[in-house]
Amino acid sequence: MPKFPSSIKSKLPKTGTTIFTIMSGLANEVGAINLSQGFPDFMCNEELIKLVDQYVRKGFNQYAPMPGIIPLREAIAEKVSTLYGINYNPDTEITIAPGGTEAIYAAITAVIDEDDEVIIFEPAYDSYTPAIELNKGIPVYIELQAPDYKIDWDTVRKRLNPKTKMIMINTPHNPTGSVLTRDDMKQLEKITKDTDIIILSDEVYEHIIFDEIQHESVLRYPKLAERSFVVYSFGKTYHNTGWKMGYCLAPEALTKEFRRVHQFIVFSTNTPYQYAFADLMKKKELYLELGAFYQKKRDFFLKGIEGSRFSVKPASGSYFQLLGYNKITDEKDTEYAIRLTKEIGVASIPVSVFYHRNIDHKMLRFCFAKSEDTLKRATEKLQKV
Ligand code: PMP
């Protein structure tokens, strides 16, 4: 083929093959246990599969309404009202999206203009920065430090200026497994008071939280909720990340702009899955018991690691556990993750890839959304280090 066009100015020149692809590829190549990418290796709910089948066969196979089907939006309104004590109007404030990632992209695109600053706490989920840069916004990074990854709100205060348009938060947090506290939320409330700063709260792991800790959703704080896009993912809650289903809650004015963008990214989201989730959401125990379900896995993984040379601070939420290896080697985390995959046979993600400056705290991220058998085999191998 002739080379055409002769040159393209990339909009995301720094984007290449992600570490997730690299580590999964390597795990496959050398036959290692793959705890790198964040997804369950077990089946989703049987009833959910039957419901999808039923709706497909009944003929619910054409475009859904742009914001999502009403029964699902109503089920979400009911859920957040019960859980967090806040009312969202299904008509004007709730939008179904094809996954949290699209919702994040649509929310950022809806409000971020050229030179608008967006505060991001690093380590951060990898879709945030590209979404900001594609909209010519400026990511302003605040780097959190191992092993606690706590936000220093004085630093945040110092980074605020008239160009600050948005603050992004993520709790429970990928990759660190840390969670924001009531005090964090109060601080956020304080620093955004009397400003026009918009919050984007990524709460895709809302139910995966441990040790009786309460999930501090922005929805519990009316003064935060009134300025927030809040993003959720069915994939995390119902063990089907590949279905790419989620939703975004925001007050009417923000939702209006969100939908203007969402309409031209995808128009609407998968119809039969929406009907199936609307039915399944009635079984509240499925999400209310998710924390206990994953806490068992976290504890099983931690028990397996006990006595090994890795340092551990138990994850408070999400399905990721960080392991520190500074007592083992001073290799770079990217190099050590590769060596561990090849020599020990367990693939992980080096945490430095979640920092734009690739800060290396000698930490690796392991996904424990796996069967006990997988976790047992993995921890036995890690004990050999
Ligand atoms: N935010 C965070 C912090 C995540 O870990 C993920 C999934 N890895 C998402 C958003 C995206 O969710 P989804 O798969 O529904 O697009």
Residues whose N, C-alpha, C, O or C-beta is under 5 A from the ligand:
A	BS01	PMP	G99 G100 T101 E102 Y125 N174 D202 V204 S233 G235 T241 M245 G246
